[in-house]
Amino acid sequence: MDIKIAKAWMTSFNDKIQENKDYLSELDTPIGDGDHGSNMARGMAAIMEALDQSEP
């Protein structure tokens, strides 16, 4: 695996997290505080920002 493949994988993963953050939070509600999706989305946004600032 090279950096291009890793970034593509992370981009795809981020897209899925962003698309499903409400559902992930819904799943967290019965056993937690219902913020799992929001936290994952925020974390992935930070990762993507760091990747965008890194060398190709």
Distance bins in CASP14 RR format, pairs under 12 A and 6 or more apart:
PFRMAT RR
TARGET T0000
AUTHOR 0000-0000-0000
RMODE 2
METHOD distances of the structure
MODEL  1
1 7 0 0 0 0 0 1 0 0 0 0 0
1 8 0 0 0 0 0 1 0 0 0 0 0
1 9 0 0 0 0 1 0 0 0 0 0 0
1 10 0 0 0 0 0 1 0 0 0 0 0
2 8 0 0 0 0 0 1 0 0 0 0 0
2 9 0 0 0 0 0 1 0 0 0 0 0
2 56 0 0 0 0 0 1 0 0 0 0 0
3 9 0 0 0 0 0 1 0 0 0 0 0
3 10 0 0 0 0 0 1 0 0 0 0 0
3 51 0 0 0 0 1 0 0 0 0 0 0
3 54 0 0 0 0 1 0 0 0 0 0 0
3 55 0 0 0 0 1 0 0 0 0 0 0
3 56 1 0 0 1 0 0 0 0 0 0 0
4 10 0 0 0 0 0 1 0 0 0 0 0
4 11 0 0 0 0 0 1 0 0 0 0 0
4 51 0 0 0 0 0 1 0 0 0 0 0
4 55 0 0 0 0 0 1 0 0 0 0 0
4 56 1 0 0 1 0 0 0 0 0 0 0
5 11 0 0 0 0 0 1 0 0 0 0 0
5 12 0 0 0 0 0 1 0 0 0 0 0
6 12 0 0 0 0 0 1 0 0 0 0 0
6 13 0 0 0 0 0 1 0 0 0 0 0
6 47 0 0 0 0 0 1 0 0 0 0 0
6 51 0 0 0 0 1 0 0 0 0 0 0
6 54 0 0 0 0 0 1 0 0 0 0 0
6 56 0 0 0 0 0 1 0 0 0 0 0
7 13 0 0 0 0 0 1 0 0 0 0 0
7 14 0 0 0 0 0 1 0 0 0 0 0
7 47 0 0 0 0 0 1 0 0 0 0 0
7 48 0 0 0 0 1 0 0 0 0 0 0
7 50 0 0 0 0 0 1 0 0 0 0 0
7 51 1 0 1 0 0 0 0 0 0 0 0
7 52 0 0 0 0 1 0 0 0 0 0 0
7 54 0 0 0 0 1 0 0 0 0 0 0
7 55 0 0 0 0 0 1 0 0 0 0 0
7 56 0 0 0 0 1 0 0 0 0 0 0
8 14 0 0 0 0 0 1 0 0 0 0 0
8 15 0 0 0 0 0 1 0 0 0 0 0
8 51 0 0 0 0 0 1 0 0 0 0 0
8 56 0 0 0 0 0 1 0 0 0 0 0
9 15 0 0 0 0 0 1 0 0 0 0 0
9 16 0 0 0 0 0 1 0 0 0 0 0
9 47 0 0 0 0 0 1 0 0 0 0 0
9 48 0 0 0 0 0 1 0 0 0 0 0
9 51 0 0 0 0 0 1 0 0 0 0 0
10 16 0 0 0 0 0 1 0 0 0 0 0
10 17 0 0 0 0 0 1 0 0 0 0 0
10 43 0 0 0 0 0 1 0 0 0 0 0
10 44 0 0 0 0 1 0 0 0 0 0 0
10 45 0 0 0 0 0 1 0 0 0 0 0
10 46 0 0 0 0 0 1 0 0 0 0 0
10 47 1 0 0 1 0 0 0 0 0 0 0
10 48 1 0 0 1 0 0 0 0 0 0 0
10 49 0 0 0 0 0 1 0 0 0 0 0
10 50 0 0 0 0 0 1 0 0 0 0 0
10 51 1 0 0 1 0 0 0 0 0 0 0
10 52 0 0 0 0 0 1 0 0 0 0 0
10 54 0 0 0 0 0 1 0 0 0 0 0
11 17 0 0 0 0 0 1 0 0 0 0 0
11 18 0 0 0 0 0 1 0 0 0 0 0
11 44 0 0 0 0 1 0 0 0 0 0 0
11 45 0 0 0 0 0 1 0 0 0 0 0
11 47 0 0 0 0 0 1 0 0 0 0 0
11 48 1 0 0 1 0 0 0 0 0 0 0
11 51 0 0 0 0 1 0 0 0 0 0 0
11 52 0 0 0 0 0 1 0 0 0 0 0
12 18 0 0 0 0 0 1 0 0 0 0 0
12 19 0 0 0 0 0 1 0 0 0 0 0
12 44 0 0 0 0 0 1 0 0 0 0 0
12 48 0 0 0 0 0 1 0 0 0 0 0
13 19 0 0 0 0 0 1 0 0 0 0 0
13 20 0 0 0 0 0 1 0 0 0 0 0
13 40 0 0 0 0 1 0 0 0 0 0 0
13 41 0 0 0 0 0 1 0 0 0 0 0
13 43 0 0 0 0 0 1 0 0 0 0 0
13 44 1 0 0 1 0 0 0 0 0 0 0
13 47 0 0 0 0 1 0 0 0 0 0 0
13 48 0 0 0 0 1 0 0 0 0 0 0
13 51 0 0 0 0 0 1 0 0 0 0 0
14 20 0 0 0 0 0 1 0 0 0 0 0
14 21 0 0 0 0 0 1 0 0 0 0 0
14 40 0 0 0 0 1 0 0 0 0 0 0
14 41 0 0 0 0 1 0 0 0 0 0 0
14 42 0 0 0 0 0 1 0 0 0 0 0
14 43 0 0 0 0 1 0 0 0 0 0 0
14 44 1 0 1 0 0 0 0 0 0 0 0
14 45 1 0 0 1 0 0 0 0 0 0 0
14 46 0 0 0 0 0 1 0 0 0 0 0
14 47 1 0 0 1 0 0 0 0 0 0 0
14 48 1 0 1 0 0 0 0 0 0 0 0
14 49 0 0 0 0 0 1 0 0 0 0 0
14 50 0 0 0 0 0 1 0 0 0 0 0
14 51 0 0 0 0 1 0 0 0 0 0 0
14 52 0 0 0 0 0 1 0 0 0 0 0
15 21 0 0 0 0 0 1 0 0 0 0 0
15 41 0 0 0 0 0 1 0 0 0 0 0
15 44 0 0 0 0 1 0 0 0 0 0 0
15 45 0 0 0 0 0 1 0 0 0 0 0
15 48 0 0 0 0 1 0 0 0 0 0 0
16 23 0 0 0 0 0 1 0 0 0 0 0
16 24 0 0 0 0 1 0 0 0 0 0 0
16 37 0 0 0 0 0 1 0 0 0 0 0
16 40 0 0 0 0 0 1 0 0 0 0 0
16 41 0 0 0 0 0 1 0 0 0 0 0
16 44 0 0 0 0 1 0 0 0 0 0 0
17 23 0 0 0 0 0 1 0 0 0 0 0
17 24 1 0 0 1 0 0 0 0 0 0 0
17 25 0 0 0 0 0 1 0 0 0 0 0
17 36 0 0 0 0 0 1 0 0 0 0 0
17 37 1 0 0 1 0 0 0 0 0 0 0
17 38 0 0 0 0 0 1 0 0 0 0 0
17 39 0 0 0 0 0 1 0 0 0 0 0
17 40 1 0 1 0 0 0 0 0 0 0 0
17 41 1 0 1 0 0 0 0 0 0 0 0
17 42 0 0 0 0 1 0 0 0 0 0 0
17 43 0 0 0 0 1 0 0 0 0 0 0
17 44 1 0 1 0 0 0 0 0 0 0 0
17 45 0 0 0 0 1 0 0 0 0 0 0
17 46 0 0 0 0 0 1 0 0 0 0 0
17 47 0 0 0 0 1 0 0 0 0 0 0
17 48 0 0 0 0 0 1 0 0 0 0 0
18 24 0 0 0 0 0 1 0 0 0 0 0
18 37 0 0 0 0 1 0 0 0 0 0 0
18 38 0 0 0 0 0 1 0 0 0 0 0
18 40 0 0 0 0 1 0 0 0 0 0 0
18 41 1 0 1 0 0 0 0 0 0 0 0
18 42 0 0 0 0 0 1 0 0 0 0 0
18 43 0 0 0 0 0 1 0 0 0 0 0
18 44 1 0 0 1 0 0 0 0 0 0 0
18 45 1 0 0 1 0 0 0 0 0 0 0
18 47 0 0 0 0 0 1 0 0 0 0 0
18 48 0 0 0 0 1 0 0 0 0 0 0
19 37 0 0 0 0 0 1 0 0 0 0 0
19 40 0 0 0 0 0 1 0 0 0 0 0
19 41 0 0 0 0 1 0 0 0 0 0 0
19 44 0 0 0 0 0 1 0 0 0 0 0
20 26 0 0 0 0 1 0 0 0 0 0 0
20 27 0 0 0 0 1 0 0 0 0 0 0
20 28 0 0 0 0 0 1 0 0 0 0 0
20 36 0 0 0 0 0 1 0 0 0 0 0
20 37 1 0 0 1 0 0 0 0 0 0 0
20 38 0 0 0 0 0 1 0 0 0 0 0
20 40 0 0 0 0 1 0 0 0 0 0 0
20 41 0 0 0 0 1 0 0 0 0 0 0
20 44 0 0 0 0 0 1 0 0 0 0 0
21 27 0 0 0 0 0 1 0 0 0 0 0
21 28 0 0 0 0 0 1 0 0 0 0 0
21 34 0 0 0 0 0 1 0 0 0 0 0
21 35 0 0 0 0 1 0 0 0 0 0 0
21 36 0 0 0 0 1 0 0 0 0 0 0
21 37 1 0 1 0 0 0 0 0 0 0 0
21 38 1 0 1 0 0 0 0 0 0 0 0
21 39 0 0 0 0 1 0 0 0 0 0 0
21 40 1 0 0 1 0 0 0 0 0 0 0
21 41 1 0 1 0 0 0 0 0 0 0 0
21 42 0 0 0 0 1 0 0 0 0 0 0
21 43 0 0 0 0 0 1 0 0 0 0 0
21 44 0 0 0 0 1 0 0 0 0 0 0
21 45 0 0 0 0 0 1 0 0 0 0 0
22 28 0 0 0 0 0 1 0 0 0 0 0
22 29 0 0 0 0 0 1 0 0 0 0 0
22 34 0 0 0 0 0 1 0 0 0 0 0
22 35 0 0 0 0 0 1 0 0 0 0 0
22 36 0 0 0 0 0 1 0 0 0 0 0
22 37 1 0 0 1 0 0 0 0 0 0 0
22 38 0 0 0 0 1 0 0 0 0 0 0
22 40 0 0 0 0 0 1 0 0 0 0 0
22 41 0 0 0 0 1 0 0 0 0 0 0
23 29 0 0 0 0 0 1 0 0 0 0 0
23 34 0 0 0 0 0 1 0 0 0 0 0
23 36 0 0 0 0 0 1 0 0 0 0 0
23 37 1 0 0 1 0 0 0 0 0 0 0
23 38 0 0 0 0 0 1 0 0 0 0 0
23 40 0 0 0 0 0 1 0 0 0 0 0
23 41 0 0 0 0 0 1 0 0 0 0 0
24 32 0 0 0 0 0 1 0 0 0 0 0
24 34 0 0 0 0 1 0 0 0 0 0 0
24 35 0 0 0 0 1 0 0 0 0 0 0
24 36 1 0 1 0 0 0 0 0 0 0 0
24 37 1 1 0 0 0 0 0 0 0 0 0
24 38 0 0 0 0 1 0 0 0 0 0 0
24 39 0 0 0 0 1 0 0 0 0 0 0
24 40 1 0 0 1 0 0 0 0 0 0 0
24 41 0 0 0 0 1 0 0 0 0 0 0
24 42 0 0 0 0 0 1 0 0 0 0 0
24 44 0 0 0 0 0 1 0 0 0 0 0
25 31 0 0 0 0 0 1 0 0 0 0 0
25 32 0 0 0 0 1 0 0 0 0 0 0
25 33 0 0 0 0 1 0 0 0 0 0 0
25 34 1 0 1 0 0 0 0 0 0 0 0
25 35 1 0 0 1 0 0 0 0 0 0 0
25 36 1 0 1 0 0 0 0 0 0 0 0
25 37 1 0 1 0 0 0 0 0 0 0 0
25 38 1 0 1 0 0 0 0 0 0 0 0
25 39 0 0 0 0 1 0 0 0 0 0 0
25 40 0 0 0 0 1 0 0 0 0 0 0
25 41 0 0 0 0 1 0 0 0 0 0 0
25 42 0 0 0 0 0 1 0 0 0 0 0
26 32 0 0 0 0 0 1 0 0 0 0 0
26 34 1 0 0 1 0 0 0 0 0 0 0
26 35 0 0 0 0 0 1 0 0 0 0 0
26 36 0 0 0 0 1 0 0 0 0 0 0
26 37 0 0 0 0 1 0 0 0 0 0 0
26 38 0 0 0 0 0 1 0 0 0 0 0
27 34 0 0 0 0 1 0 0 0 0 0 0
27 35 0 0 0 0 0 1 0 0 0 0 0
27 36 1 0 0 1 0 0 0 0 0 0 0
27 37 0 0 0 0 1 0 0 0 0 0 0
27 40 0 0 0 0 0 1 0 0 0 0 0
28 34 1 0 1 0 0 0 0 0 0 0 0
28 35 1 0 0 1 0 0 0 0 0 0 0
28 36 1 1 0 0 0 0 0 0 0 0 0
28 37 1 0 0 1 0 0 0 0 0 0 0
28 38 0 0 0 0 1 0 0 0 0 0 0
28 39 0 0 0 0 1 0 0 0 0 0 0
28 40 0 0 0 0 1 0 0 0 0 0 0
29 35 0 0 0 0 1 0 0 0 0 0 0
29 36 0 0 0 0 1 0 0 0 0 0 0
29 37 0 0 0 0 0 1 0 0 0 0 0
29 38 0 0 0 0 0 1 0 0 0 0 0
30 36 0 0 0 0 0 1 0 0 0 0 0
32 39 0 0 0 0 0 1 0 0 0 0 0
33 39 0 0 0 0 1 0 0 0 0 0 0
34 40 0 0 0 0 0 1 0 0 0 0 0
35 41 0 0 0 0 0 1 0 0 0 0 0
35 42 0 0 0 0 1 0 0 0 0 0 0
36 42 0 0 0 0 0 1 0 0 0 0 0
36 43 0 0 0 0 0 1 0 0 0 0 0
37 43 0 0 0 0 1 0 0 0 0 0 0
37 44 0 0 0 0 1 0 0 0 0 0 0
37 45 0 0 0 0 0 1 0 0 0 0 0
38 44 0 0 0 0 0 1 0 0 0 0 0
38 45 0 0 0 0 0 1 0 0 0 0 0
39 45 0 0 0 0 0 1 0 0 0 0 0
39 46 0 0 0 0 0 1 0 0 0 0 0
40 46 0 0 0 0 0 1 0 0 0 0 0
40 47 0 0 0 0 0 1 0 0 0 0 0
41 47 0 0 0 0 0 1 0 0 0 0 0
41 48 0 0 0 0 0 1 0 0 0 0 0
42 48 0 0 0 0 0 1 0 0 0 0 0
42 49 0 0 0 0 0 1 0 0 0 0 0
43 49 0 0 0 0 1 0 0 0 0 0 0
43 50 0 0 0 0 0 1 0 0 0 0 0
44 50 0 0 0 0 0 1 0 0 0 0 0
44 51 0 0 0 0 0 1 0 0 0 0 0
45 51 0 0 0 0 0 1 0 0 0 0 0
45 52 0 0 0 0 0 1 0 0 0 0 0
46 52 0 0 0 0 0 1 0 0 0 0 0
46 53 0 0 0 0 0 1 0 0 0 0 0
47 53 0 0 0 0 0 1 0 0 0 0 0
47 54 0 0 0 0 0 1 0 0 0 0 0
48 54 0 0 0 0 0 1 0 0 0 0 0
END
